[in-house]
Amino acid sequence: MNNPVKMADEMQSSSRILVAAEGGLGLRSVACYAMLLGAPGASLKLVAITGNPRTLFPWIALSQTEWNDAHQSVVASSCMAINKAAQQLRGRSGFAEPQVLDLSERHVTAAVAVGDLARQWQANLIAITGFSRDSHGGGAWRLDPEELAAVVSCPVLHVPFACLEDGGLSLSKVMVAIDGSESAMEALRLAIARLPLEARLHVVYVIDHALGLRYADRIQASMKEGVDVLARASELLEQHAREGETSLIGTSAQAPSVSEAILHEADRWGAHLVVMGSRGRGALTRWLLGTVAERILRHSTRPVLVCPPSRAAVNGTEAGAGMRETLAAEMNEAMESGAILPPIFL
């Protein structure tokens, strides 16, 4: 049975949604999508990221006055885009506050600037879109989702710009990728609490078959853990009366890495959204353990929601307090022995 009090508390955590986009493009569509994951009447902060065009085209010979004029033109265009989005969203949220984030005044990356703004505004969900790495757009103003997810402590929803062009945003089918960590289970709980009741959930655990090349016993251990973790996931789905299924999936010749296996399964199942948990980490642990979620954020052609662990999970228990040190120690030990560790999400 659902716990109304707990579910209401979890939904309340999505009552302040910051929505950011390069140049303000696609803000309305991303905001509407994010509001499906938020509390009714959630407040919105709409952010258009802009900067001085000189950072994009430094080789063009223009005078300082001409660059200033170009800069003002870009800012004005962003203002028009964000004000239009705010007008379109009027009445659909509790409050929609527009803001142009001019990177030429901050001298930091777009991700850091958005992260700072989200903390100041006390956002509890960040939704972003932007051009891909291979696109000519964005450039120095590009908002990298993997960098943003690494510098904030609230869930990050990344909607690839191509999804907005297709106009096919939906939450009917949601895939949740989990590992053996508590933060992954928290991501599943958040998905259960925030997704519409009609959403169908597909919970997966990945077996990295590369482990069997040298350590066959690790494959068996990983499969046993996967069965146990998915059993916990099934219990959560049943407790909250949510429609869903669980599956053990594995790496293959077509999808040789854990991140590729997740993306391959999302394509096969036709997921509209991929949800993952992340771990609290510093620079070292992010470098060692951040490859799976970062690669999914970077390469997914569909929306991705990355949920960080709660403060209690990271700082409130003895295990959480020593998590970073333990992970780093285990990685160092494994690297020295030449072992291959089981897959660990970001």
Sequence and secondary structure as in RCSB ss.txt:
>XXXX:A:sequence
MNNPVKMADEMQSSSRILVAAEGGLGLRSVACYAMLLGAPGASLKLVAITGNPRTLFPWIALSQTEWNDAHQSVV
ASSCMAINKAAQQLRGRSGFAEPQVLDLSERHVTAAVAVGDLARQWQANLIAITGFSRDSHGGGAWRLDPEELAA
VVSCPVLHVPFACLEDGGLSLSKVMVAIDGSESAMEALRLAIARLPLEARLHVVYVIDHALGLRYADRIQASMKE
GVDVLARASELLEQHAREGETSLIGTSAQAPSVSEAILHEADRWGAHLVVMGSRGRGALTRWLLGTVAERILRHS
TRPVLVCPPSRAAVNGTEAGAGMRETLAAEMNEAMESGAILPPIFL
>XXXX:A:secstr
   HHHHHHHHHTTSEEEEEEETTTTHHHHHHHHHTTS TT EEEEEEEE  GGGT TTS   HHHHHHHHHHHH
HHHHHHHHHHHHHHTTTSSEEEEEEEEGGGT S HHHHHHHHHHHHT SEEEEE   TTSSS GGG   HHHHHH
H SS EEE  HHHHHHT    SEEEEE  SSHHHHHHHHHHHHHS TT EEEEEEEE GGGGGT HHHHHHHHHH
HHHHHHHHHHHHHHTT  EEEEEEE  SSS SHHHHHHHHHHHHT SEEEEE     HHHHHHH HHHHHHHHH 
SS EEEE   HHHHHSSHHHHTHHHHHHHHHHHHHHHT        
